[in-house]
């Protein structure tokens, strides 16, 4: 089978604001049709800038973006019509009703009225019984659903969800994922930004990691999780060590906190963690500890290791 043309092709993209701040360095990224792509990064990494450029809301300083074959600058209307965007901020006309605001969004893209489609979108998002309610009377979670409905009103082929579950209750999160999977089955490509690794683990086919305006890794999700499934056990020692004894060389240990701590990194996906054997080896080496705790690599840790691994 010949490789499919990517539905989004970003090449040589950079963005420097008038203040001199460089939000994106040089970004090259291809997103495949019908995939769920998670863009992970700490706050300030450039996720929202990248999305804003692809959606035609911010002009790039250099480079180009094609959405479903259309250049986002030269063929703005055609490209933008393919894209639905659910921004982080809840921005809606507070006094409009749910149905009116969703219908209006459809009209903005020059699509003719289609009450049946609007009804279907509202039902999919459990908003149908609120169709005649003013938006200002809705809860935050319901407003978030309205934002998604607005983004879907013009039947986009590409849907961007910018931090979709930030501050969202668990029930809405589950509903949202179900909807995302359903959209994907209908051929919609979904790009979500998040700083929750569980969200990417739950949903994505592929994951891109962005840090300081650069995409530092794009990886198949299962492969990435295999690499990231690490936990750390930190042992606070009773007396500081100048160096690790040779008898412990077989373990993945590092000395930290000026010799006051030993950090053991192990793979959570492995059959055995090796902790029991390690504790026994420490005892045999005469190393006493007063406290121990475990931590699982958070996204921030992963970034630190990914970023520090690049000179």
Protein Blocks (a to p, Z undefined) as FASTA:
>chain_A
ZZdddfbdcehiacddfkopafbfcdcddddehiacdddddehilmmmmmmmmnopaccf
bdcddeehiafklmmmlmmmmpccddfbdcddfkbcfklmmmmmmmmnopacdfklmmmm
mmmnopmmmmmpcfklpcfklmmmmmmmmmmmnopabdcdehklgoiafklmmmmmmmmm
mmmmnopacddddfbfklmmmmmmbdcddeehiafbdcdfklmmmmmmccddddddfbdc
fbdcfklmmpccddeehhpaccddddfkbmbeolmmmmmmmmmnopacfbdcdddddfkl
mmmmmmmmpZZ
